Amino acid sequence: MRSTNTPTRLSLKDERLDIDRIDQYRLSFFIGDDSCQISILDIQKKLLLLLEDVSFQSDLSRVENLQRLYDDHILIAAGFWKEVQVFIRNDKFSLVPVPVFDKSLLQEYIQLNQPTDPNEDEYRFKILDELGLSIAFAYAAEIKAWFKEKYPNNGLQFNHQSVAYLKGLQSQLRNRAQSSVYVLLNDKEVMIAGFNLSRVAIYNQFQFSDSMDLVKRILLTSRQYSEEGQSIPLLLHGIKDQVNEHLPTLKKYFRNIELGQRPSDIHIHPLFNELEQMEYFDVLSNL
C-alpha cells in the first residue's frame, strides 16, 4: 500500500480491507508537527482495518509532508471515502463551558492560551454535550486547503486531539472516585485531564523535560481541583516507549496509578494485539 519512501514507525493492516468498499470506510488523520497517525475504519462493522504511524521529515512543512505521504500511499490517495476526519495536534485551543459559549468568539477564546493569526489560521469548535464543554481550536489554513483539494466530496471534518481524548475517556472514568486524573504521553507532550466524578475539572497539554518534570506538572494540575495529592487515582495511556521510561518514577509518587485500556467499542483483528492496551488511545477513541 505504501512504498519505502515514507519513514513509518508502525504499519498494521487487516487483510479484510477491501478497496471496493471504500465508500463504507472512514479515513482519519491525526496530524502533529513531526508525525501523522492514519487509520481506516469500516463504519458499519465498527472494524479497525488499518493503523499507521508515519514520521514527518523535519526539512518539510506539514503540507509538504502530507503531499509526500499522499503521493506515496495508494490507499489514502483513493477517492470515494464515506468520511474523512482530520484531528489537529497543537496547543491552539480553549475549553469553554457550554452555557457561556459563544461561537462568534472563537479567536478570543483561543488567544487566552496561545497567539493566533486570522490571516493564517482557521477556527472551529466542537461541543461535547455529555461533558458540558465546547472546545474552540485553530489550525493552519493551508492544511484545510490541502484537504479540501484532495477530498472535496468525502464528508470532511476537522477536530482537535483533545476532542478524541476526552470523548474516549468517558468510558474509562473512575466514577466512584471524587477526583481522578488521566494522563496520555505522546512523543513530546503530555495530555492531562482532571475529573470530579464524571465532570471535567481541567484539561491541558504540556511539554515536559523528564520524569520529575512530568510528576510536578501532574501534581500542579491536580491541585487545581483536588486535595488528594499523590493519592489521587491516575490512569495512564501513551506511547509504549514513553510509558516504559516514565512509569517507574510515576509509581514512586502516585499510589493509585494504573495503565489504561484501549477503547472497548471497536472490533480488531488479532494482529493489532501487538500494540499494548494503553497505546494510541486518542487515535482509537476516534473510531
ABEGO torsion letter per residue (X at the ends): XBBAABBBABBBBBAABBAAAAAABBBBBBBBAABBBBBBBBAAAGBBABBBBBBBBAABBAAAAAAAAAAABAAAABBGBABBBBBBBBABBBBBBAAABBAAAAAAAAAAABBBBAAABBBBBBBBAAAGBBBBBBBBAAAAAAAAAABAAAGBBBBBAAAAAAAAAAAABBAABABBBBBBBBAABBBBBBBBEABBABBBBBBBABAAAAAAAAAAAAAAABAAEAABBBBBBEBAAAAAAAAAAAAAABABBBBBBBBAABBBBAAAAABBAABGAAAAAAX
